[in-house]
Amino acid sequence: MFNEKLRQIRLAKKISQVELANLLGVTKQSVSNWENDNIQPSIEMLVKISNVLSVSCDYLLGIDNKRYLDVTDLSEEEIQHLQFIVDDLCKSKK
């Protein structure tokens, strides 16, 4: 599950294995091994991966399917605007 989630998120963000490796301070081979389910990252690296990719560790591990957006640098008004957009998108899916 982790390997699939990692690959999906990396590709969705249009980040190569080399770019992700550089962001994490590891080799491309490490990223490749994780995605091919040859090895698992350490807990510390899992936390770093989740921070770099802006997803929770639970999401990466398949425990929780909730996704989160980093809105740290946005104003309350901008965050509320995004919430309205998300609400509208969710309603249109029902």
C-alpha positions in Angstrom: 0.0 0.0 0.0 2.7 2.5 1.0 4.6 2.0 -2.3 1.5 2.6 -4.4 0.5 5.7 -2.4 4.0 7.1 -2.7 4.2 6.6 -6.5 0.7 8.0 -7.0 1.4 11.2 -5.0 4.8 11.7 -6.5 3.4 11.4 -10.0 0.4 13.6 -9.3 2.8 16.3 -8.1 4.9 15.8 -11.2 8.1 15.0 -9.1 10.6 12.6 -10.5 12.2 10.0 -8.3 15.5 12.0 -8.5 13.8 15.2 -7.4 12.0 13.5 -4.5 15.3 11.9 -3.5 17.0 15.3 -3.5 14.2 16.8 -1.4 14.5 13.9 1.1 18.3 13.8 1.2 18.4 10.2 0.0 19.4 8.4 -3.2 17.1 7.8 -6.2 17.6 4.1 -5.5 16.0 4.5 -2.1 12.9 6.1 -3.6 12.9 3.3 -6.3 13.1 0.6 -3.7 10.2 2.1 -1.7 8.1 2.4 -4.8 8.9 -1.2 -5.8 8.1 -2.4 -2.3 11.6 -3.8 -1.8 12.2 -1.9 1.4 10.2 0.4 3.8 11.5 3.7 5.0 12.3 4.3 8.6 9.7 6.0 10.8 11.8 9.2 10.7 11.9 9.1 6.9 8.2 8.4 6.7 7.5 11.6 8.6 9.9 13.5 6.3 8.2 12.0 3.2 4.8 13.0 4.5 6.0 16.6 5.2 7.7 16.9 1.8 4.6 15.6 0.0 2.1 17.4 2.2 0.1 14.3 3.2 -0.3 12.5 6.5 1.6 9.4 7.5 -1.8 7.7 7.9 -2.6 8.5 4.3 0.7 7.2 3.1 0.2 4.0 5.0 -3.4 3.5 3.8 -4.9 3.9 7.4 -6.8 7.1 6.5 -8.0 8.3 3.1 -8.5 11.9 4.1 -6.3 14.4 2.2 -5.2 17.7 3.6 -4.1 21.0 2.0 -1.4 23.1 3.5 -2.9 26.5 3.9 -0.4 27.9 6.3 0.4 31.1 4.3 -3.2 31.9 3.4 -5.4 34.4 5.1 -8.6 33.3 6.8 -10.6 34.8 3.9 -8.6 32.8 1.4 -9.0 29.6 3.4 -12.8 30.2 3.6 -12.9 30.7 -0.1 -11.1 27.4 -0.7 -13.5 25.7 1.7 -16.5 26.9 -0.3 -14.9 25.5 -3.5 -14.2 22.1 -1.8 -17.8 22.0 -0.5 -19.2 22.8 -3.9 -17.0 20.1 -5.5 -18.1 17.5 -2.9 -21.8 18.4 -3.4 -21.5 18.0 -7.2 -20.1 14.4 -6.7 -23.2 13.3 -4.8 
